[in-house]
Amino acid sequence: ANKSQIIWRCCRNDCAGRVRFDGTGYIKVTDHLHAPNPEEIISVEFKSNISSGAAISHDPPRRIIHQALLNFF
């Protein structure tokens, strides 16, 4: 295996979806075995907004979550 490559796999254990990054671009290795789940995508984006807000702010968690809700919806 080439150490300069990074391979991502789908987070679902029953899926063969793989993508390779070779330092210059992304190459799809195998397709997903399932359809996308829109609710899961929304959830991941919302959690990411909360995490990034917490990393750059000294506000209490209640305010960070409230701000993420206002920005998201």
DSSP file (Angstrom, degrees, kcal/mol; ACC not computed):
  #  RESIDUE AA STRUCTURE BP1 BP2  ACC     N-H-->O    O-->H-N    N-H-->O    O-->H-N    TCO  KAPPA ALPHA  PHI   PSI    X-CA   Y-CA   Z-CA
    1    1 A A              0   0    0      0, 0.0     2,-0.5     0, 0.0     3,-0.0   0.000 360.0 360.0 360.0 143.4    0.0    0.0    0.0
    2    2 A N    >   -     0   0    0      1,-0.1     3,-1.4     2,-0.0     0, 0.0  -0.709 360.0-151.6 -82.1 122.2    1.1    3.5   -0.8
    3    3 A K  T 3  S+     0   0    0     -2,-0.5    -1,-0.1     1,-0.3     0, 0.0   0.676  90.9  66.2 -70.1 -17.3    1.6    5.5    2.5
    4    4 A S  T 3  S+     0   0    0     18,-0.0     2,-0.3     2,-0.0    -1,-0.3   0.483  88.1  85.4 -84.2  -1.1    0.8    8.8    0.7
    5    5 A Q    <   -     0   0    0     -3,-1.4     2,-0.4    17,-0.1    17,-0.2  -0.771  62.4-155.8-100.9 145.9   -2.8    7.7    0.1
    6    6 A I  E     -A   21   0A   0     15,-2.5    15,-3.3    -2,-0.3     2,-0.5  -0.979   8.5-160.5-118.0 132.6   -5.7    8.1    2.5
    7    7 A I  E     -A   20   0A   0     -2,-0.4     2,-0.4    13,-0.2    13,-0.2  -0.959   2.4-164.5-117.6 127.1   -8.7    5.8    2.2
    8    8 A W  E     -A   19   0A   0     11,-3.0    11,-2.3    -2,-0.5     2,-0.3  -0.841   6.3-163.0-104.2 145.6  -12.1    6.6    3.6
    9    9 A R  E     -A   18   0A   0     -2,-0.4     9,-0.2     9,-0.2     7,-0.1  -0.889  32.0 -90.4-123.2 158.8  -14.8    4.0    4.1
   10   10 A C        -     0   0    0      7,-2.1     5,-0.2    -2,-0.3    -1,-0.0  -0.360  32.3-128.6 -62.8 144.0  -18.5    4.4    4.7
   11   11 A C  S    S+     0   0    0      3,-0.1     2,-0.5    -2,-0.0    -1,-0.1   0.622  86.6  92.0 -75.0 -11.0  -19.4    4.4    8.4
   12   12 A R  S >  S-     0   0    0      1,-0.1     3,-1.6     5,-0.0     5,-0.1  -0.735  72.5-146.0 -84.3 128.8  -22.0    1.7    7.8
   13   13 A N  T 3  S+     0   0    0     -2,-0.5    -1,-0.1     1,-0.3    -3,-0.0   0.775  96.6  55.5 -65.4 -26.4  -20.4   -1.7    8.4
   14   14 A D  T 3  S+     0   0    0     -3,-0.0     2,-0.4     2,-0.0    -1,-0.3   0.265  93.8  88.7 -91.1  13.4  -22.6   -3.4    5.8
   15   15 A C    <   -     0   0    0     -3,-1.6    -5,-0.1    -5,-0.2    17,-0.1  -0.892  58.6-158.6-116.6 142.2  -21.5   -1.0    3.0
   16   16 A A        +     0   0    0     -2,-0.4    16,-0.1    15,-0.3     2,-0.1   0.275  43.5 141.4 -98.1  10.0  -18.5   -1.3    0.7
   17   17 A G        +     0   0    0     -5,-0.1    -7,-2.1    12,-0.1     2,-0.3  -0.327  24.0 170.6 -59.7 126.3  -18.3    2.5   -0.1
   18   18 A R  E     -AB   9  30A   0     12,-1.8    11,-2.0    -9,-0.2    12,-1.3  -0.994  18.4-172.3-140.3 144.2  -14.7    3.6   -0.4
   19   19 A V  E     -AB   8  28A   0    -11,-2.3   -11,-3.0    -2,-0.3     2,-0.4  -0.996  11.5-152.6-134.3 140.5  -12.9    6.8   -1.5
   20   20 A R  E     -AB   7  27A   0      7,-3.0     7,-3.0    -2,-0.4     2,-0.5  -0.930   1.8-159.7-115.8 137.4   -9.2    7.3   -1.9
   21   21 A F  E     -AB   6  26A   0    -15,-3.3   -15,-2.5    -2,-0.4     5,-0.2  -0.975   6.9-176.7-114.6 121.5   -7.3   10.6   -1.6
   22   22 A D        -     0   0    0      3,-1.8     4,-0.1    -2,-0.5    -1,-0.1   0.248  58.8 -90.9-103.4  12.9   -3.9   10.6   -3.3
   23   23 A G  S    S+     0   0    0      2,-0.3     3,-0.1   -17,-0.1   -18,-0.1   0.111 122.4  48.9 101.0 -22.1   -2.8   14.1   -2.3
   24   24 A T  S    S-     0   0    0      1,-0.4     2,-0.3     0, 0.0    -3,-0.0   0.632 117.8 -10.2-119.8 -26.4   -4.2   15.8   -5.4
   25   25 A G        -     0   0    0      2,-0.0    -3,-1.8    -5,-0.0     2,-0.4  -0.985  66.0 -93.8-165.9 170.9   -7.7   14.5   -5.7
   26   26 A Y  E     -B   21   0A   0     -2,-0.3     2,-0.5    -5,-0.2    -5,-0.2  -0.792  29.8-167.0 -99.1 137.9  -10.4   12.1   -4.6
   27   27 A I  E     -B   20   0A   0     -7,-3.0    -7,-3.0    -2,-0.4     2,-0.5  -0.989  20.5-131.1-127.0 123.1  -11.0    8.8   -6.5
   28   28 A K  E     +B   19   0A   0     -2,-0.5    -9,-0.2    -9,-0.2     3,-0.1  -0.614  24.6 179.7 -74.2 123.1  -14.1    6.7   -5.9
   29   29 A V  E     -     0   0A   0    -11,-2.0     2,-0.3    -2,-0.5   -10,-0.2   0.914  67.0  -2.2 -88.9 -53.4  -13.0    3.2   -5.3
   30   30 A T  E    S-B   18   0A   0    -12,-1.3   -12,-1.8   -14,-0.1    -1,-0.4  -0.987  74.4-115.1-139.8 150.4  -16.4    1.5   -4.7
   31   31 A D        -     0   0    0     -2,-0.3   -15,-0.3   -14,-0.2     2,-0.1  -0.343  37.8 -95.8 -78.1 161.0  -19.9    2.8   -4.6
   32   32 A H        -     0   0    0    -16,-0.1    -1,-0.1   -15,-0.1   -17,-0.1  -0.405  21.0-142.1 -69.3 154.4  -22.2    2.7   -1.6
   33   33 A L  S    S+     0   0    0     -2,-0.1     2,-0.3     2,-0.1    -1,-0.1   0.270  80.1  51.9 -99.3   8.9  -24.6   -0.2   -1.3
   34   34 A H  S    S-     0   0    0      3,-0.0    -2,-0.1     0, 0.0     3,-0.1  -0.920  86.7-101.1-141.6 162.8  -27.4    1.9    0.1
   35   35 A A        -     0   0    0     -2,-0.3    -2,-0.1     1,-0.1     2,-0.0  -0.499  51.3 -91.7 -80.3 155.4  -29.3    5.1   -0.7
   36   36 A P        -     0   0    0      0, 0.0    -1,-0.1     0, 0.0     0, 0.0  -0.355  31.2-135.5 -66.3 149.9  -28.4    8.3    1.2
   37   37 A N     >  -     0   0    0      1,-0.1     4,-1.8    -3,-0.1     3,-0.4  -0.912  11.7-163.6-108.5 105.0  -30.3    9.1    4.4
   38   38 A P  H  > S+     0   0    0      0, 0.0     4,-2.1     0, 0.0     5,-0.2   0.850  88.6  54.3 -59.7 -36.4  -31.3   12.8    4.4
   39   39 A E  H  > S+     0   0    0      1,-0.2     4,-2.3     2,-0.2     5,-0.1   0.890 107.7  50.2 -65.3 -37.7  -32.1   12.8    8.1
   40   40 A E  H  > S+     0   0    0     -3,-0.4     4,-2.4     2,-0.2    -1,-0.2   0.882 108.8  52.0 -67.7 -37.6  -28.6   11.5    9.0
   41   41 A I  H  X S+     0   0    0     -4,-1.8     4,-2.3     2,-0.2    -2,-0.2   0.920 110.4  48.3 -64.0 -43.9  -27.0   14.1    6.8
   42   42 A I  H  X S+     0   0    0     -4,-2.1     4,-2.4     1,-0.2    -2,-0.2   0.917 111.9  50.2 -61.4 -44.0  -28.9   16.9    8.6
   43   43 A S  H  X S+     0   0    0     -4,-2.3     4,-2.5     1,-0.2    -2,-0.2   0.911 110.7  48.2 -62.3 -44.3  -28.0   15.4   12.0
   44   44 A V  H  X S+     0   0    0     -4,-2.4     4,-2.1     1,-0.2    -1,-0.2   0.909 112.6  48.5 -64.8 -42.3  -24.3   15.2   11.1
   45   45 A E  H  X S+     0   0    0     -4,-2.3     4,-2.1     2,-0.2    -2,-0.2   0.906 112.0  49.4 -64.4 -41.4  -24.2   18.8    9.8
   46   46 A F  H  X S+     0   0    0     -4,-2.4     4,-2.0     2,-0.2    -2,-0.2   0.927 111.7  47.7 -64.2 -45.6  -26.0   20.1   12.9
   47   47 A K  H  X S+     0   0    0     -4,-2.5     4,-2.5     1,-0.2    -1,-0.2   0.872 110.5  53.1 -63.2 -36.3  -23.6   18.3   15.2
   48   48 A S  H  X S+     0   0    0     -4,-2.1     4,-2.7     2,-0.2     5,-0.2   0.899 106.8  51.9 -65.2 -40.3  -20.7   19.6   13.2
   49   49 A N  H  X S+     0   0    0     -4,-2.1     4,-2.1     2,-0.2    -2,-0.2   0.900 111.0  47.9 -62.4 -40.7  -22.0   23.2   13.6
   50   50 A I  H  X S+     0   0    0     -4,-2.0     4,-2.4     2,-0.2    -2,-0.2   0.929 112.6  48.6 -65.4 -45.1  -22.3   22.7   17.4
   51   51 A S  H  X S+     0   0    0     -4,-2.5     4,-1.7     1,-0.2    -2,-0.2   0.918 113.3  45.7 -62.7 -44.6  -18.7   21.3   17.6
   52   52 A S  H  X S+     0   0    0     -4,-2.7     4,-1.2     1,-0.2    -1,-0.2   0.878 112.6  51.9 -68.9 -35.4  -17.2   24.1   15.6
   53   53 A G  H  X S+     0   0    0     -4,-2.1     4,-0.8    -5,-0.2     3,-0.3   0.896 110.0  49.0 -64.2 -39.9  -19.1   26.7   17.6
   54   54 A A  H  < S+     0   0    0     -4,-2.4     3,-0.3     1,-0.2    -1,-0.2   0.832 107.2  56.1 -68.4 -32.1  -17.8   25.2   20.8
   55   55 A A  H  < S+     0   0    0     -4,-1.7    -1,-0.2     1,-0.2    -2,-0.2   0.796 117.0  33.1 -71.4 -28.0  -14.3   25.2   19.6
   56   56 A I  H  < S+     0   0    0     -4,-1.2     2,-0.3    -3,-0.3    -1,-0.2   0.414 111.8  68.4-109.4   1.3  -14.2   28.9   18.8
   57   57 A S     <  -     0   0    0     -4,-0.8     7,-0.0    -3,-0.3     0, 0.0  -0.879  54.3-157.0-126.2 152.7  -16.5   30.3   21.5
   58   58 A H        +     0   0    0     -2,-0.3    -4,-0.1     2,-0.0    -1,-0.1   0.205  60.0 122.6-105.2  11.9  -16.4   30.7   25.3
   59   59 A D  S    S-     0   0    0     -6,-0.2    -2,-0.1     1,-0.1     5,-0.0  -0.300  73.2 -93.7 -69.8 157.2  -20.2   30.8   25.4
   60   60 A P    >>  -     0   0    0      0, 0.0     4,-1.9     0, 0.0     3,-0.7  -0.349  38.0-107.5 -67.7 155.7  -22.1   28.3   27.6
   61   61 A P  H 3> S+     0   0    0      0, 0.0     4,-2.7     0, 0.0     5,-0.3   0.853 117.8  59.8 -53.1 -39.2  -23.4   25.2   25.8
   62   62 A R  H 3> S+     0   0    0      1,-0.2     4,-2.2     2,-0.2     5,-0.1   0.910 108.1  44.4 -57.2 -43.0  -27.0   26.4   25.9
   63   63 A R  H <> S+     0   0    0     -3,-0.7     4,-2.7     2,-0.2    -1,-0.2   0.882 112.1  52.1 -70.7 -38.5  -26.1   29.5   23.9
   64   64 A I  H  X S+     0   0    0     -4,-1.9     4,-2.2     2,-0.2    -2,-0.2   0.925 112.8  44.7 -63.8 -44.4  -24.0   27.5   21.4
   65   65 A I  H  X S+     0   0    0     -4,-2.7     4,-2.3     2,-0.2    -2,-0.2   0.914 113.1  50.9 -65.6 -42.8  -26.8   25.0   20.7
   66   66 A H  H  X S+     0   0    0     -4,-2.2     4,-2.3    -5,-0.3    -2,-0.2   0.917 111.1  48.4 -61.1 -43.5  -29.3   27.8   20.5
   67   67 A Q  H  X S+     0   0    0     -4,-2.7     4,-2.4     1,-0.2    -1,-0.2   0.894 109.9  52.0 -64.1 -39.7  -27.1   29.7   17.9
   68   68 A A  H  X S+     0   0    0     -4,-2.2     4,-1.9     1,-0.2    -1,-0.2   0.896 109.6  50.2 -63.6 -39.4  -26.7   26.5   15.9
   69   69 A L  H  X S+     0   0    0     -4,-2.3     4,-2.3     2,-0.2    -2,-0.2   0.920 110.9  48.6 -63.6 -43.5  -30.4   26.0   15.8
   70   70 A L  H  < S+     0   0    0     -4,-2.3    -2,-0.2     1,-0.2    -1,-0.2   0.899 115.6  43.8 -63.7 -40.5  -31.0   29.6   14.6
   71   71 A N  H  < S+     0   0    0     -4,-2.4    -1,-0.2     2,-0.2    -2,-0.2   0.798 115.7  48.5 -73.7 -28.7  -28.3   29.2   11.9
   72   72 A F  H  <        0   0    0     -4,-1.9    -2,-0.2    -5,-0.2    -3,-0.2   0.891 360.0 360.0 -83.2 -40.8  -29.5   25.8   10.8
   73   73 A F     <        0   0    0     -4,-2.3    -2,-0.2    -5,-0.2    -1,-0.2   0.420 360.0 360.0-106.6 360.0  -33.2   26.3   10.4
